[in-house]
Amino acid sequence: MTAAITRIGLGGVNCYLLKAGDGFVLVDTGLASKRDDLDERLAHAGCVADRLRLIVLTHGDLDHAGNAVWLRDRLHTQIAVHPDDAGMVTTGDTDWGRKPRPDRMTMAGRVIRVSGSLLELSRRGQALETFEPDLYVEDGFDLSEYGPDARVLHLPGHSRGSIGVLTNAGDLCCGDLLYNWRKPSVPICDDAAAWEASIDKLRGLHVVTVYPGHGKPFPWSAVLEWQQSNEQASLQLDQGWIDVLRCPMDGAAVRWDGGVLRCTGAGRHVVSANDGILSLLPAGETAGKDARWNAFYDRLAPFYDWNERAGGRVFGVNALEERRAIVDRLGLQAGMRVLEVSPGPGVYQGLLFERIGPMGRLAELDLSAGMLRQCARRARQRGADPLLVQGNGSQLPFADDAFDAVFHFGGVKLFSEPERALAEFVRVARPGATVAWGDEGFGEGAPTGWRRRALERMNPGFLEPQPPLPAGIDDAVTYEVMNGCAWFVVAHKVTTDG
């Protein structure tokens, strides 16, 4: 049965009442502080006891689930949740199942996050209305037995278990997948790759109007226009880069498709871009050592330069001179295409561009989005245009034989799979190309006494063994650099299989 949709605005949060026949389905419930307003609006619509067939929660955040238990008891109904958000409502922990830091968070998102924290503080000492859902709904769940001709869609991104309700008429209640404050936006995105996949999924469905969790309804066409303009504005890729990029999921090539960069493999994954940073992370969540160090470097990124200057004074390292000596060993020439893996905040960026010149091409790949944003800041200051890629050094999203030089300094010993990473460095280098990498480690000129002990405590990488040389290289030479505080290997990819 075709559903009539009523928007119930509750202090910046929307609930949607879907009426079909003499029954109703309610999508989201608002904050508990708006309970009286919600009660009045439901009564005015004729949604009284035993006529509310089902409550569908798009996700488990407080501003969407705050009145769920109260309504279930008052109007004798059931609550439906996706199983991947079950922990939020059963424990009251809205961070359940989410990453330690969202993949994307705008200034508006930070305001939302702070407001949410203040809200939780204001509730401290009060019992949260946690509950066991009556119904777990998966993608494609048919809501017609509850009245409306509609189905549930699994739309992760804001949370793992985020869902939407799509009617046969093309009306989409999307929760916090999209906001509409003056224009469509995504202030907070927990998982950028999942969000992109959700948007891509909706592209293949009949969606006419979007009913967001925050802001006014808007046409789906506005989403397509907004996404296309954002992608093209934040990421200007020429064909030379597109030719060497590869999907980390299946190794397939990528191409522009209707304003969206898409993998050409069976999965047809959408490649997202944010603030000029291309996201080419492998499938699944970053885990183990990679996750721990990624979180650390995200926090360190804004303070990296200050930290380095202070450390240089204490340990007697002239970082700029040492870096210049390291780059000199790469044998770079004008016009080369170079890959730097784990560039940190871009401290080698200027030196690399000096060597390869205006016709050269530089790609910088890092797991840490925070570090890549610092790379972008440096590039803007010098008018440079490196390709910035968020990816995993152990699964490089580039074609074989793509670069004239591959360079990494600092961090390979802290990778979850250092040997695999070195093999990847070799794979993406062309035959005869320089492949060079280095990391912290004590040499003959290293500090002694309390300075040495301090370095060990600050960075456990000093005590990690140097990974073995990868196959496929020759002429490998190891240098002691950074006043004996690091080592640096320079080699070349073999020009034949032998």
C-alpha positions in Angstrom: 0.0 0.0 0.0 1.3 3.4 -0.9 2.5 5.3 2.1 1.9 9.0 3.0 4.9 10.4 4.7 4.7 13.0 7.5 7.9 14.7 8.7 8.1 15.2 12.4 10.8 17.7 13.3 12.1 17.5 16.8 14.7 20.2 17.5 16.9 19.5 14.5 16.2 15.8 14.4 13.6 14.2 12.1 11.2 11.3 12.5 9.0 10.1 9.7 5.6 8.7 10.1 4.5 6.4 7.2 0.7 6.0 7.0 -0.8 3.2 5.0 -4.4 2.3 5.5 -5.3 2.6 9.2 -1.8 1.8 10.4 1.6 3.5 10.8 5.3 2.8 10.7 7.6 5.3 12.5 11.1 5.8 11.3 13.3 7.0 14.2 12.0 8.5 17.5 14.1 11.6 18.4 15.6 12.6 21.7 13.9 11.8 25.0 13.9 15.5 25.8 11.4 16.0 22.9 9.0 13.3 24.1 6.0 15.6 24.7 6.4 17.1 21.2 6.5 13.7 19.6 3.5 12.5 21.6 1.5 15.5 20.5 2.4 15.1 16.8 1.6 11.4 16.8 -1.8 11.9 18.4 -2.6 14.7 15.9 -1.9 12.3 13.1 -4.1 9.6 14.6 -1.2 7.3 15.6 -2.5 5.9 18.8 -2.2 2.6 20.7 -2.3 -0.5 18.5 -2.1 1.6 15.3 1.6 2.0 15.3 2.7 -1.3 13.7 6.4 -0.9 13.9 9.3 1.5 14.9 12.3 1.3 12.5 15.5 2.8 13.9 17.9 3.9 11.1 20.7 3.5 13.6 21.3 3.4 17.4 22.3 7.0 18.2 20.5 8.8 21.1 18.9 11.4 18.9 17.2 8.6 16.8 16.5 6.0 19.5 15.7 8.2 22.5 12.0 7.5 22.6 11.9 3.9 21.3 11.3 2.1 24.5 8.7 4.7 25.8 6.8 4.4 22.5 6.9 0.6 22.5 5.4 0.5 25.9 2.9 3.3 25.4 1.6 2.3 21.9 2.0 -1.5 22.1 4.4 -1.8 19.2 7.7 -3.4 18.2 11.2 -2.0 17.5 13.2 -3.0 14.5 17.0 -2.5 14.3 19.8 -3.8 12.0 21.9 -6.4 13.9 25.1 -4.5 13.2 23.8 -1.7 15.5 22.4 -4.0 18.1 25.2 -3.2 20.6 24.3 0.5 20.6 20.8 0.0 21.9 21.5 -3.0 24.1 24.5 -1.3 25.9 23.8 2.4 25.4 27.3 2.8 23.9 26.9 4.8 20.8 30.5 4.2 19.8 29.8 0.5 19.7 31.0 -1.0 16.4 32.5 2.4 15.2 36.1 3.3 14.5 38.1 5.2 17.1 38.0 8.2 14.8 35.5 8.8 11.9 37.0 8.7 8.4 35.4 12.1 7.7 34.3 14.9 10.0 33.6 18.4 8.9 33.5 21.4 11.2 29.7 20.9 11.4 30.4 17.3 12.3 32.7 18.4 15.2 29.9 20.6 16.5 27.6 17.6 16.4 30.1 15.5 18.1 30.7 18.0 20.9 26.9 18.5 21.3 26.4 14.8 21.6 29.1 14.6 24.3 27.5 17.4 26.2 24.2 15.6 25.9 25.6 12.4 27.3 27.2 14.3 30.2 23.9 15.9 31.0 22.4 12.4 31.2 25.1 11.0 33.4 23.7 9.4 36.5 20.4 8.7 34.8 19.5 5.2 33.5 19.7 5.0 29.7 16.8 3.4 28.0 18.6 0.4 26.7 16.6 -2.4 25.2 16.5 -5.6 23.3 15.0 -5.1 19.8 11.9 -7.1 18.9 13.0 -7.5 15.4 16.3 -7.6 13.6 16.0 -6.4 10.0 18.4 -7.0 7.2 18.8 -5.5 3.7 15.6 -6.1 1.6 13.3 -6.7 4.6 9.7 -6.3 3.3 7.6 -3.8 5.3 4.4 -4.4 3.5 3.0 -6.7 6.2 3.2 -3.6 8.5 1.3 -1.4 6.0 3.5 0.5 3.6 4.8 -0.8 0.3 8.5 -0.3 1.3 11.6 -2.2 2.2 14.6 -1.8 4.4 18.0 -1.0 2.9 21.3 -1.6 4.7 23.2 1.7 4.2 26.4 1.6 6.3 28.7 4.5 6.6 27.4 6.6 9.5 27.4 3.4 11.5 27.9 -0.3 10.6 24.2 -1.0 11.0 22.7 2.1 9.5 19.6 1.4 7.4 17.0 3.3 5.4 13.4 2.8 4.3 12.7 3.0 0.6 9.1 3.1 -0.6 7.9 1.8 -3.9 7.2 5.4 -4.9 10.9 6.3 -4.5 10.8 8.0 -1.1 13.9 7.2 1.0 14.1 7.8 4.7 17.9 7.6 5.0 18.8 8.4 8.7 22.2 10.1 8.9 23.5 8.7 5.6 22.9 12.3 4.3 22.1 15.6 6.0 20.5 18.7 4.4 21.6 21.8 6.1 21.2 24.3 3.2 22.6 21.6 0.9 23.2 17.8 1.0 26.2 17.0 3.1 27.9 14.4 5.3 29.2 16.0 8.5 30.2 12.7 10.1 31.2 9.6 8.2 32.5 6.7 10.3 33.5 4.5 7.3 34.0 6.4 4.0 34.3 3.3 1.9 31.1 1.9 3.2 29.4 5.3 2.7 30.5 5.4 -0.9 29.2 1.9 -1.4 25.9 2.8 0.0 25.5 5.8 -2.3 26.6 3.7 -5.2 23.9 1.1 -4.2 21.2 3.8 -4.2 22.3 4.9 -7.7 21.0 1.6 -9.0 17.6 2.0 -7.3 14.5 4.1 -7.9 15.0 7.0 -5.5 13.1 10.2 -6.1 13.0 12.1 -2.8 15.4 11.8 0.2 14.1 12.3 3.7 17.2 12.9 5.9 17.6 12.5 9.7 18.5 16.2 9.8 17.2 19.0 7.6 14.5 19.2 5.0 13.7 16.6 2.3 15.3 17.1 -1.1 15.4 15.5 -4.5 17.8 12.6 -5.1 19.1 14.4 -8.1 20.6 16.9 -5.8 22.8 14.2 -4.3 24.1 13.1 -7.7 24.9 16.7 -8.6 26.5 17.4 -5.2 28.6 14.3 -5.3 29.8 14.8 -8.8 30.8 18.4 -8.2 32.6 17.5 -5.0 34.5 14.6 -6.6 35.6 16.7 -9.6 36.5 19.8 -7.5 38.5 17.8 -4.9 40.2 15.5 -7.3 41.6 16.5 -10.6 43.1 13.3 -12.1 44.6 13.2 -15.5 44.8 10.0 -17.6 48.4 9.4 -16.7 47.5 8.7 -13.0 44.3 6.9 -13.9 46.3 4.5 -16.0 48.4 3.3 -13.1 45.8 3.3 -10.3 44.4 -0.1 -9.3 41.5 -1.1 -7.1 42.8 -2.5 -3.8 39.9 -4.9 -3.6 40.6 -6.9 -6.8 43.5 -5.2 -8.6 41.3 -4.0 -11.4 41.9 -0.7 -13.3 39.9 2.4 -12.5 38.1 4.9 -14.8 35.8 7.9 -14.7 32.2 6.8 -14.9 29.5 9.6 -14.8 31.7 11.9 -12.7 32.6 9.1 -10.3 35.9 7.2 -10.2 35.1 3.6 -10.3 36.9 0.3 -10.3 36.3 -1.8 -13.4 36.4 -5.2 -11.7 33.4 -7.3 -10.8 32.7 -5.3 -7.6 32.6 -2.0 -9.5 33.7 -0.2 -6.3 33.4 3.5 -6.1 36.7 5.3 -5.3 36.0 8.1 -2.9 37.9 11.4 -2.6 37.8 13.9 0.2 39.8 17.2 0.4 41.8 16.1 -2.6 42.8 12.7 -1.0 41.9 9.6 -2.9 40.8 6.7 -0.7 42.1 3.3 -1.9 42.1 1.3 1.3 41.8 -2.5 1.0 38.5 -4.1 2.1 37.9 -4.5 5.8 39.0 -2.5 8.8 42.6 -1.6 9.5 43.7 -3.9 12.3 46.6 -4.8 14.5 49.8 -2.8 14.4 48.6 -0.8 11.4 45.5 0.4 13.3 47.4 1.3 16.4 50.1 3.3 14.6 47.5 4.8 12.2 45.6 6.2 15.2 48.9 7.5 16.8 50.0 9.3 13.6 46.6 10.8 13.0 46.9 12.4 16.5 50.5 13.4 15.9 50.0 14.9 12.4 49.3 18.6 13.5 52.3 18.6 15.9 54.8 16.6 13.8 57.0 19.5 12.7 57.3 20.9 16.3 58.0 17.5 17.7 60.8 17.0 15.1 62.4 20.3 15.7 62.5 19.7 19.5 63.9 16.2 19.0 66.5 17.4 16.6 67.9 19.8 19.2 67.9 17.2 21.9 69.5 14.4 19.8 71.7 16.6 17.6 70.2 15.8 14.2 69.9 18.4 11.5 66.9 16.9 9.8 66.9 19.1 6.7 70.6 18.3 5.9 70.0 14.6 6.6 66.9 14.5 4.3 68.7 16.2 1.5 71.5 13.6 1.7 68.9 10.8 1.7 67.1 12.2 -1.4 70.5 12.8 -3.2 71.0 9.0 -3.0 67.8 8.3 -5.0 69.3 9.4 -8.3 66.2 11.2 -9.3 66.0 13.1 -12.6 63.7 15.6 -14.1 60.4 14.2 -15.4 60.4 11.1 -13.3 57.2 9.6 -11.8 58.0 8.9 -8.1 56.0 7.1 -5.3 56.7 8.0 -1.7 55.1 5.5 0.8 54.3 6.8 4.2 55.3 10.5 3.6 54.2 11.6 7.1 53.3 15.3 6.8 55.2 15.7 3.6 58.6 16.6 4.9 60.4 15.2 1.8 57.8 16.6 -0.6 59.7 19.8 -1.5 63.1 18.0 -1.9 61.5 15.4 -4.2 59.8 18.1 -6.4 63.1 19.9 -6.6 64.7 16.8 -8.2 61.9 15.8 -10.6 61.0 19.3 -11.6 57.7 20.7 -13.0 57.3 17.8 -15.5 57.8 15.2 -12.8 55.0 13.4 -11.0 54.8 12.6 -7.3 52.4 10.2 -5.6 52.3 10.2 -1.8 50.5 7.2 -0.1 49.8 7.0 3.6 47.5 5.1 5.9 46.9 8.2 8.0 44.4 10.7 6.6 45.7 13.2 9.2 49.2 13.0 7.7 47.9 13.3 4.2 46.0 16.5 5.1 49.4 17.9 6.2 50.8 16.8 2.9 48.0 18.7 1.2 48.7 21.8 3.3 52.4 21.7 2.3 51.5 21.2 -1.4 49.2 24.2 -1.4 51.9 26.4 0.2 54.4 25.6 -2.6 51.8 25.4 -5.4 52.6 21.7 -6.0 50.1 19.0 -7.1 51.1 15.6 -5.8 48.6 12.7 -6.0 47.6 12.0 -2.4 46.3 8.5 -1.7 45.1 6.9 1.5 46.1 3.3 1.2 48.1 0.5 2.8 51.8 0.2 2.0 51.4 -3.6 2.1 48.7 -3.5 -0.6 49.7 -0.7 -2.9 46.8 0.4 -5.3 49.1 0.8 -8.3 49.9 -1.2 -11.4 53.1 -3.2 -11.9 56.1 -1.3 -13.2 54.4 2.1 -12.7 57.1 4.2 -11.1 60.6 5.4 -11.9 61.5 5.4 -8.2 59.8 4.2 -5.0 60.9 5.8 -1.8 60.0 5.2 1.9 61.6 6.5 5.0 60.4 5.9 8.5 57.9 3.3 9.6 58.3 0.1 7.6 59.3 -1.8 10.8 56.0 -0.8 12.4 53.9 -2.2 9.5 51.8 -5.2 10.2 53.4 -6.9 7.2 56.8 -5.3 6.5 58.1 -8.0 4.2 55.0 -7.8 2.1 55.3 -4.0 1.9 58.9 -4.3 0.6 57.7 -6.8 -2.1 55.0 -4.3 -3.1 57.7 -1.5 -3.4 59.5 -3.7 -5.9 56.4 -4.7 -7.8 55.3 -1.2 -8.6 58.7 0.0 -9.6 59.7 -0.3 -13.3 62.7 -2.6 -14.2 65.9 -0.7 -13.3 64.1 1.8 -11.1 65.5 2.9 -7.7 63.7 1.2 -4.8 64.8 2.7 -1.4 63.6 2.4 2.1 64.8 3.2 5.6 63.7 3.4 9.2 64.9 4.1 12.8 67.6 1.9 14.1 70.8 2.4 16.0 74.1 2.5 14.1 77.7 3.2 15.1 77.1 6.9 15.5 73.9 6.6 17.6 73.5 8.4 20.9 74.3 6.6 24.1 73.2 6.9 27.7 70.0 8.6 28.5 69.5 9.9 24.9 69.5 6.3 23.6 67.1 5.2 26.4 64.8 8.1 25.6 64.6 7.1 21.9 63.9 3.5 22.8 61.0 4.6 25.0 59.6 7.1 22.4 59.7 4.8 19.4 59.8 1.0 19.9 60.8 0.8 16.2 64.4 1.4 17.2 64.4 -2.1 18.8 62.6 -3.9 15.9 64.9 -5.9 13.5 65.5 -4.6 10.0 63.3 -6.6 7.6 65.1 -8.9 5.1 65.8 -7.6 1.6 63.0 -8.4 -0.8 63.4 -10.5 -4.0 63.8 -8.8 -7.3 66.4 -6.2 -6.5 70.2 -5.9 -6.9 73.0 -3.5 -6.0 71.5 -3.0 -2.5 73.6 -0.7 -0.3 72.7 0.1 3.3 73.7 3.6 4.7 73.8 4.9 8.2 71.8 8.2 8.4 70.3 10.6 10.8 73.5 10.7 13.0 73.4 7.0 13.5 69.7 7.0 14.5 68.5 5.3 11.2 69.5 3.2 8.3 68.7 3.6 4.6 68.8 0.9 1.9 69.1 1.9 -1.8 68.7 -0.8 -4.5 67.4 -1.2 -8.0 64.8 -3.4 -9.4 66.3 -6.2 -11.6 65.8 -5.7 -15.3 65.1 -9.4 -16.0 63.2 -12.1 -14.1 66.5 -13.6 -13.2 
